Amino acid sequence: MFELEVKDVFKITGRGYVIAGEITESGAILRNGDTLVNKEDREQKIEVNSIEMLNYGSASRKLNHIGFLTDISDEAAKALVGKRLCKK
């Protein structure tokens, strides 16, 4: 199972929202086009449009921070901070 704890969200005008967070479970691979669901609200589905690794400069660091681009509403994006998303 793949699980991400959302730490921050920010908007890129004309492209959508970047959801940034820490991977808490990495038993599955996250790919472009995958759908994540909010663990608290299983009806909320978030499609991954593109993925970016964050803080990967040192080979000794654990690569567990990512950001992904998605197209969701302003309200939905802001409500995700602190939530956990998992791969459907």
ChimeraX attribute file (.defattr): number of C-alpha atoms within 10 A of each C-alpha:
attribute: neighborCount
match mode: 1-to-1
recipient: residues
	/A:1	12
	/A:2	16
	/A:3	23
	/A:4	25
	/A:5	20
	/A:6	21
	/A:7	16
	/A:8	16
	/A:9	19
	/A:10	14
	/A:11	15
	/A:12	9
	/A:13	7
	/A:14	7
	/A:15	11
	/A:16	17
	/A:17	21
	/A:18	24
	/A:19	24
	/A:20	23
	/A:21	24
	/A:22	18
	/A:23	18
	/A:24	16
	/A:25	13
	/A:26	13
	/A:27	9
	/A:28	11
	/A:29	9
	/A:30	17
	/A:31	12
	/A:32	12
	/A:33	13
	/A:34	14
	/A:35	17
	/A:36	21
	/A:37	18
	/A:38	19
	/A:39	15
	/A:40	10
	/A:41	11
	/A:42	12
	/A:43	9
	/A:44	13
	/A:45	16
	/A:46	22
	/A:47	16
	/A:48	20
	/A:49	17
	/A:50	14
	/A:51	18
	/A:52	11
	/A:53	12
	/A:54	14
	/A:55	11
	/A:56	13
	/A:57	8
	/A:58	8
	/A:59	7
	/A:60	7
	/A:61	9
	/A:62	9
	/A:63	15
	/A:64	16
	/A:65	19
	/A:66	19
	/A:67	22
	/A:68	19
	/A:69	23
	/A:70	20
	/A:71	16
	/A:72	14
	/A:73	10
	/A:74	13
	/A:75	8
	/A:76	11
	/A:77	20
	/A:78	14
	/A:79	11
	/A:80	17
	/A:81	16
	/A:82	13
	/A:83	15
	/A:84	21
	/A:85	26
	/A:86	23
	/A:87	18
	/A:88	15
